[in-house]
Amino acid sequence: MENEGTRQEKRDRKLSRRRRKMLQHGRSLVRVYKDAALKRRNRRRKR
């Protein structure tokens, strides 16, 4: 328990972990939307 640090330190670590997860999630979402937009664009060009 000595290594855990103060409440504020634990809180900061927890928030940084949460932010890192959100960033990873956001990147994959951007890729999904980009792919969908490209598919729509390519479908229109073929016609």
C-alpha positions as CSV (number, residue, x, y, z in Angstrom):
1,M,0.0,0.0,0.0
2,E,3.0,2.3,0.4
3,N,3.6,2.5,-3.3
4,E,0.2,3.7,-4.2
5,G,0.8,7.3,-3.3
6,T,-1.7,10.0,-2.5
7,R,-5.3,10.0,-3.6
8,Q,-4.5,12.7,-6.1
9,E,-1.6,10.6,-7.6
10,K,-3.9,7.6,-7.9
11,R,-6.6,9.7,-9.5
12,D,-4.2,11.1,-12.0
13,R,-2.9,7.7,-13.0
14,K,-6.5,6.4,-13.4
15,L,-7.5,9.4,-15.6
16,S,-4.4,9.0,-17.8
17,R,-5.2,5.4,-18.3
18,R,-8.8,6.2,-19.2
19,R,-7.7,8.9,-21.7
20,R,-5.3,6.5,-23.4
21,K,-8.0,4.0,-23.9
22,M,-10.3,6.7,-25.3
23,L,-7.6,7.8,-27.8
24,Q,-7.2,4.3,-29.1
25,H,-10.9,3.9,-29.4
26,G,-11.2,7.2,-31.2
27,R,-8.6,6.3,-33.8
28,S,-10.3,3.1,-34.8
29,L,-13.6,5.0,-35.1
30,V,-12.1,7.5,-37.4
31,R,-10.8,4.7,-39.6
32,V,-14.3,3.2,-39.7
33,Y,-15.9,6.5,-40.7
34,K,-13.2,7.2,-43.3
35,D,-13.6,3.7,-44.9
36,A,-17.4,4.1,-45.1
37,A,-17.1,7.5,-46.7
38,L,-14.6,6.2,-49.3
39,K,-16.9,3.2,-50.1
40,R,-19.7,5.6,-50.7
41,R,-17.6,7.8,-52.9
42,N,-16.2,4.9,-54.9
43,R,-19.7,3.4,-55.5
44,R,-20.9,6.7,-57.0
45,R,-17.9,7.0,-59.3
46,K,-18.5,3.5,-60.8
47,R,-22.0,4.5,-62.0
